[in-house]
Amino acid sequence: MNIPKKIDPERLKDTIVEIRFKSEVPFEYRLGFCYEVLKSMSVIPMPSFNAHSIELDPTNFFTLDYPKNLFEDDAIRLRITDDRLIFNTNGRYCGWKDFGQSIQNIVKKLFSEGLLGEFNWVGLRYVSEFEKIQIFEKLIWDFQFGWQGVKSVNTTFRTEWLDESDHVIVNLVNNVQRESDFYSLMDIDINYAIELQSSTPVETLFEHIERLHVKEKTVFFGLMKPAFLELLNPIY
């Protein structure tokens, strides 16, 4: 399958890259050191009242909540916890090239300062919203359920599978009612538990991230019926 670079306009609601790691530096000290390093890169702390969260109702089958230890620049937001870095876009998605490069710059800098140790897990999750579209009708999967003669609303579907060493999770929300309107969601989550034989180099981590990004796009576009994909104005 020829995978598009993107669709125009983008339908992304949120984009998340999560990196899990070990560190010998205690978190209380590490957070302060990270603050100084990030500030030198013009990635500054966010006020706590601006914490980014997504809560989807009435389905509410997932919530993305980043309540503290948040940093941002013009392109990204970053949350730092004891054992993970969680990146997502700041406002409009800037495209994978710029988003991915910003992540690489920050990770390389924190790693070079000794604030990150072994990398052991990486995940990529893209959530896309389709207004006034019932997504079940537009995908290659056959969804046949519901009460006879009744059209289902606010319907969720989740499936998981292993693709080689990658864990693929697909969440779909169909025909969500919103006042006088409706929408659907496609949530594609792909992660990989890194097998540690020795300390995982930064470049190897980036290779995994790039590979997961390609696989996420393959799943996202591969689920669509060709006629539907063409309506989304794909750019190759």
C-alpha positions as CSV (number, residue, x, y, z in Angstrom):
1,M,0.0,0.0,0.0
2,N,1.2,3.5,-0.9
3,I,1.0,5.3,2.4
4,P,0.2,9.1,2.3
5,K,2.4,11.6,4.1
6,K,-0.7,13.2,5.5
7,I,-4.3,14.3,4.7
8,D,-5.3,17.9,4.2
9,P,-6.7,19.2,6.4
10,E,-5.3,17.2,9.3
11,R,-7.9,15.6,11.6
12,L,-5.6,15.2,14.6
13,K,-7.0,15.8,18.0
14,D,-3.9,14.9,19.9
15,T,-0.4,13.4,19.2
16,I,1.6,11.7,22.0
17,V,5.1,10.2,22.1
18,E,6.0,8.6,25.4
19,I,9.5,7.4,26.3
20,R,10.2,5.4,29.5
21,F,13.7,5.1,31.0
22,K,15.8,4.5,34.0
23,S,17.9,7.1,35.7
24,E,20.4,7.0,38.6
25,V,19.6,10.6,39.4
26,P,16.8,11.0,42.1
27,F,13.7,12.5,40.6
28,E,13.6,15.5,43.0
29,Y,17.1,16.6,41.8
30,R,16.6,15.5,38.2
31,L,13.5,17.7,37.8
32,G,15.5,20.7,38.8
33,F,18.4,19.8,36.4
34,C,15.9,19.2,33.6
35,Y,14.4,22.7,34.3
36,E,17.8,24.3,33.8
37,V,18.6,22.3,30.6
38,L,15.2,22.9,29.1
39,K,15.2,26.6,29.9
40,S,18.5,26.9,28.0
41,M,16.6,25.4,25.0
42,S,13.7,27.9,25.4
43,V,11.4,25.1,26.6
44,I,9.8,26.7,29.6
45,P,7.5,25.6,32.4
46,M,3.8,25.9,31.9
47,P,1.4,27.3,34.5
48,S,-0.4,24.4,36.2
49,F,-3.8,25.9,35.3
50,N,-2.9,25.5,31.6
51,A,-2.4,21.7,32.0
52,H,-3.5,20.0,28.8
53,S,-6.2,17.3,29.1
54,I,-8.7,15.6,26.9
55,E,-11.8,14.1,28.2
56,L,-14.2,12.6,25.7
57,D,-17.9,12.4,26.7
58,P,-20.3,10.7,26.7
59,T,-18.1,7.7,25.9
60,N,-15.2,8.7,28.2
61,F,-13.3,5.6,27.4
62,F,-10.0,7.3,27.8
63,T,-8.7,10.5,29.4
64,L,-5.4,12.1,28.7
65,D,-4.4,14.2,31.7
66,Y,-1.0,15.9,32.2
67,P,-1.5,17.8,35.5
68,K,2.0,18.9,36.5
69,N,5.7,19.1,35.6
70,L,4.8,20.5,32.2
71,F,7.1,22.4,29.8
72,E,6.5,23.9,26.4
73,D,7.8,25.8,23.5
74,D,6.0,26.9,20.3
75,A,5.8,23.3,18.9
76,I,5.6,20.8,21.8
77,R,4.5,20.2,25.3
78,L,6.5,17.9,27.6
79,R,5.6,16.2,30.9
80,I,8.4,14.7,33.0
81,T,7.7,12.0,35.6
82,D,9.9,9.8,37.6
83,D,10.4,7.3,34.8
84,R,9.0,8.8,31.6
85,L,9.0,11.7,29.1
86,I,5.6,12.4,27.6
87,F,5.5,14.7,24.5
88,N,2.6,16.1,22.6
89,T,2.0,19.0,20.3
90,N,1.3,22.5,21.5
91,G,-1.7,23.7,19.5
92,R,-1.8,22.9,15.8
93,Y,0.2,19.8,14.7
94,C,3.4,21.0,13.1
95,G,4.0,17.8,11.1
96,W,6.1,14.8,12.0
97,K,9.4,16.2,10.7
98,D,9.3,19.2,13.1
99,F,7.6,17.4,15.9
100,G,10.0,14.4,15.8
101,Q,13.0,16.7,15.5
102,S,12.0,18.7,18.6
103,I,11.7,15.4,20.5
104,Q,15.1,14.3,19.3
105,N,16.8,17.6,20.3
106,I,15.4,17.4,23.9
107,V,16.1,13.8,24.4
108,K,19.7,14.1,23.1
109,K,20.3,17.1,25.4
110,L,18.9,15.5,28.5
111,F,20.8,12.2,27.8
112,S,24.1,14.1,27.2
113,E,23.6,15.8,30.6
114,G,23.3,12.4,32.3
115,L,19.7,12.9,33.3
116,L,18.3,9.9,31.3
117,G,19.6,6.4,31.5
118,E,18.5,3.2,29.9
119,F,15.5,3.5,27.6
120,N,13.1,0.5,28.1
121,W,9.8,1.5,26.4
122,V,8.5,3.8,23.7
123,G,4.9,4.5,22.5
124,L,3.2,6.6,19.9
125,R,-0.5,7.5,20.0
126,Y,-2.4,9.6,17.5
127,V,-6.1,10.6,18.0
128,S,-8.0,11.8,15.0
129,E,-11.5,13.4,15.0
130,F,-13.9,13.2,12.1
131,E,-16.8,15.7,12.2
132,K,-20.2,14.6,10.8
133,I,-18.7,11.2,9.8
134,Q,-19.8,7.8,11.0
135,I,-16.4,6.1,10.9
136,F,-17.7,2.5,11.1
137,E,-19.1,2.9,7.6
138,K,-15.8,4.2,6.2
139,L,-13.5,1.4,7.4
140,I,-12.6,-2.0,5.9
141,W,-13.8,-3.8,9.1
142,D,-17.4,-5.1,9.1
143,F,-19.3,-3.7,12.1
144,Q,-22.6,-5.5,12.4
145,F,-24.3,-5.1,15.8
146,G,-27.0,-3.1,17.5
147,W,-30.7,-3.7,18.0
148,Q,-32.7,-4.5,14.9
149,G,-34.1,-1.3,13.3
150,V,-32.2,1.0,15.7
151,K,-29.2,3.0,14.7
152,S,-26.5,2.9,17.4
153,V,-25.0,6.2,18.8
154,N,-22.0,6.7,21.0
155,T,-20.5,3.3,20.1
156,T,-17.0,2.3,21.0
157,F,-14.8,-0.5,19.7
158,R,-11.4,-1.6,20.9
159,T,-9.0,-4.3,19.7
160,E,-5.3,-5.1,20.3
161,W,-2.8,-7.3,18.5
162,L,0.9,-8.0,18.4
163,D,2.8,-7.2,15.2
164,E,6.2,-8.8,15.6
165,S,7.4,-7.1,18.8
166,D,5.0,-4.1,18.6
167,H,1.8,-3.8,20.6
168,V,-1.0,-2.3,18.4
169,I,-4.1,-0.9,20.0
170,V,-7.0,0.6,18.0
171,N,-9.8,2.4,19.7
172,L,-12.8,3.7,17.6
173,V,-15.7,5.8,18.7
174,N,-18.6,6.1,16.2
175,N,-21.4,8.6,15.9
176,V,-20.8,10.5,19.2
177,Q,-23.7,13.0,19.7
178,R,-22.6,16.6,20.4
179,E,-25.6,19.0,20.8
180,S,-27.0,19.1,17.2
181,D,-23.9,17.6,15.7
182,F,-21.9,14.3,15.8
183,Y,-18.4,13.1,15.3
184,S,-16.2,10.0,15.3
185,L,-12.7,9.2,16.6
186,M,-9.8,7.0,15.5
187,D,-7.2,6.4,18.2
188,I,-4.2,4.4,17.1
189,D,-1.7,3.5,19.8
190,I,1.5,1.5,19.0
191,N,4.2,0.8,21.6
192,Y,7.3,-1.3,21.9
193,A,9.0,-2.7,25.0
194,I,12.7,-2.3,24.3
195,E,14.8,-5.5,25.0
196,L,17.8,-4.3,26.9
197,Q,21.0,-6.2,26.3
198,S,23.0,-3.1,27.3
199,S,22.3,0.6,27.6
200,T,20.1,1.5,24.7
201,P,21.7,4.3,22.7
202,V,19.8,7.4,21.8
203,E,20.0,6.7,18.0
204,T,18.5,3.3,18.5
205,L,15.6,4.8,20.4
206,F,15.0,7.3,17.6
207,E,15.0,4.4,15.1
208,H,12.2,2.7,17.1
209,I,10.2,5.9,17.2
210,E,10.5,6.4,13.5
211,R,9.5,2.8,12.9
212,L,6.5,3.1,15.1
213,H,5.4,6.3,13.3
214,V,5.5,4.5,10.0
215,K,3.5,1.6,11.4
216,E,0.9,4.0,13.0
217,K,0.3,5.6,9.6
218,T,0.1,2.2,8.0
219,V,-2.6,1.1,10.4
220,F,-4.5,4.4,10.2
221,F,-4.6,4.6,6.4
222,G,-4.9,0.9,6.0
223,L,-8.1,0.7,7.9
224,M,-9.8,3.1,5.6
225,K,-11.8,2.1,2.5
226,P,-10.0,3.5,-0.6
227,A,-13.0,5.7,-1.5
228,F,-13.0,7.3,1.9
229,L,-9.3,7.9,1.9
230,E,-9.6,9.8,-1.4
231,L,-12.2,12.1,0.1
232,L,-9.7,13.1,2.8
233,N,-7.4,14.6,0.2
234,P,-4.3,12.5,0.8
235,I,-0.9,14.0,0.0
236,Y,1.8,11.5,-1.1
